Every structure is written in C-alpha cells, then in structure tokens.
C-alpha cells in the first residue's frame, strides 16, 4: 500500500509552506516598490543617454534577483537571504551616492529629468529610500539570526499542526 498524503495532510503542508513564505512578506512588497521606482528612473534616464544610466538599470536587475530569491523561498524555505542583503546594501549605497551628488550640485548626472526646484523632493525620497533599506537590512539580520517575532508565531502554528496529527 502506498503512503500517499491525505487531503488534510496536503492542506497542512500548504499552510506550513505559506506560513514560512509569509515570513518574507515585507521584503516582497518593499522590493516591488523599489523595482517600480528603479524602473521609472531607468526609463526617464533614457531621455539623456549617458554612462550613468547603468546605475538604475543595475538596480533594476538586482531587484529582479531579489524577487527570484524571495520567490524560491516558497518551495525552499530558509533564512538565508544573501541576495536580499547584498541588493539592499547596493540600493542604500546608490541612494547615498545620489544624495551626495545632489549636495554637490551634480544631480543632473544621475537624475537628468529633475531640475533644481526638484532637488529637495529628491533628497527626501532618497533619504526615505535609505531608511527603508536600513529597515530591510535590520529585518534580514533578525531573520538570519532567528530573532524575528514572526518565527515565534511560525513555531506556535507548527506545533499546533503537529498536535492535530
């Protein structure tokens, strides 16, 4: 007789997989926001072709790599977030580079579509991007070291599923 899982066991496995996957929910939403911001920046940068267009395109590729890493977490749950950690470090660095270029009056190199009146808003957006990137890096550290609050909820749910069996 084959040992095929029952419908209830498949449902529990699916719930457990979803619980593990939701541990990274904030990363998926934040990465989606950065993806569209970097996509918009890339498209607008094509209005003035220069070597600096490499930065938003590179960030877009990094966002895609992070999205792939996060998607793989559904089938292969782990707390290893190498691409997410590196990707957000690069994003923070590029935001800091943008802030520096603006403060030195060179924003036209990175943001040729923004005039001098938009500098203040751009500084605010880049600063918020740094803060969000810092938040992601902090959450990555928590997850990699099993110190996140969501892990406690996952363990409680796993124990309740095991008790049902």
C-alpha positions in Angstrom: 0.0 0.0 0.0 1.3 3.4 -1.0 1.9 6.1 1.6 0.2 8.9 -0.2 -0.7 12.0 1.8 -4.3 12.7 2.6 -6.2 15.8 1.6 -5.9 17.1 5.2 -2.1 16.5 5.2 -1.7 18.3 1.9 -3.7 21.2 3.3 -1.5 21.3 6.4 1.7 21.2 4.3 0.4 24.0 2.1 -0.5 26.1 5.2 3.0 25.5 6.7 4.6 26.5 3.4 2.6 29.7 3.3 3.4 30.5 6.9 7.1 30.2 6.1 6.8 32.2 2.9 4.9 35.0 4.7 8.0 35.5 6.9 9.4 37.4 4.0 6.2 39.3 3.1 7.6 42.8 3.9 10.6 42.1 1.6 8.4 41.3 -1.3 6.3 44.4 -1.0 9.3 46.7 -0.4 11.2 45.1 -3.3 8.2 45.7 -5.6 8.2 49.4 -4.7 11.9 49.7 -5.3 11.5 47.7 -8.6 9.0 50.2 -9.9 10.9 53.2 -8.7 14.1 52.0 -10.3 12.2 51.1 -13.5 10.7 54.6 -13.6 14.2 56.0 -13.0 15.7 53.8 -15.8 13.0 54.9 -18.3 13.4 58.6 -17.5 17.2 58.3 -17.7 17.0 57.1 -21.3 15.9 60.7 -22.2 19.6 61.7 -21.8 21.9 58.8 -22.7 25.0 58.7 -20.5 27.2 56.2 -18.7 25.2 56.9 -15.5 22.2 55.0 -16.9 24.0 51.9 -15.8 23.1 52.6 -12.1 19.3 52.4 -12.4 19.5 49.5 -14.8 21.8 47.7 -12.4 19.4 48.3 -9.5 16.6 47.0 -11.6 18.5 43.8 -12.3 19.3 43.5 -8.6 15.6 43.9 -7.8 14.8 41.1 -10.2 17.4 38.9 -8.5 15.9 39.7 -5.1 12.4 38.9 -6.4 13.7 35.5 -7.7 15.3 34.7 -4.3 12.2 35.6 -2.5 10.0 33.5 -4.8 12.2 30.5 -4.2 11.5 30.8 -0.5 8.1 29.3 -1.1 9.5 25.9 -2.2 12.7 26.0 -0.3 12.2 27.8 3.0 15.4 29.0 4.7 16.6 32.1 6.5 19.5 32.6 4.0 18.9 36.0 2.4 22.2 36.6 0.6 20.8 38.4 -2.5 18.4 40.4 -0.5 21.2 41.5 1.9 23.6 42.4 -0.9 20.9 44.0 -3.0 19.7 46.4 -0.3 23.2 47.3 0.5 23.7 48.4 -3.1 20.4 50.2 -3.0 21.4 52.1 0.1 24.8 52.9 -1.4 23.2 54.2 -4.6 20.8 56.4 -2.6 23.7 57.8 -0.6 25.6 58.4 -3.9 22.5 60.2 -5.2 22.3 62.4 -2.0 26.0 63.2 -2.3 25.7 64.1 -6.0 22.7 66.4 -5.2 24.5 68.1 -2.4 27.5 68.8 -4.7 25.2 70.1 -7.4 25.8 67.2 -9.8 22.2 65.7 -9.7 21.9 66.1 -13.5 24.4 63.2 -13.9 22.1 60.7 -12.1 18.8 62.5 -12.5 18.8 64.4 -15.8 15.0 64.7 -15.6 15.0 66.7 -12.3 15.6 70.4 -12.3 16.9 72.4 -9.4 13.5 73.0 -8.0 13.1 69.2 -7.5 16.3 68.8 -5.5 14.6 69.0 -2.1 11.9 66.4 -3.0 14.6 64.1 -4.5 16.7 64.4 -1.3 13.6 63.4 0.8 12.8 60.5 -1.5 16.5 59.2 -1.4 16.6 59.6 2.4 13.4 57.7 2.8 14.9 55.0 0.5 18.0 54.8 2.8 15.8 54.4 5.9 13.6 51.7 4.2 16.8 49.9 3.0 18.2 50.1 6.5 14.9 48.6 7.9 15.2 45.7 5.4 18.8 45.1 6.4 17.8 45.0 10.0 15.0 42.6 9.3 17.4 40.4 7.2 19.7 40.3 10.2 16.9 39.3 12.5 15.7 36.5 10.2 19.2 35.2 9.5 19.8 35.0 13.3 16.3 33.6 14.1 15.5 36.7 16.2 12.4 37.8 14.4 9.0 37.9 16.1 7.4 36.0 13.1 9.5 33.0 13.9 7.7 32.6 17.3 4.3 32.6 15.5 5.6 30.1 13.0 6.7 27.7 15.7 3.4 28.0 17.6 1.5 27.2 14.3 3.8 24.3 13.5 3.3 22.8 17.0 -0.5 23.1 16.7 -0.3 21.3 13.3 1.8 18.6 14.7 -0.6 18.1 17.6 -3.5 17.7 15.2 -1.8 14.7 13.5 
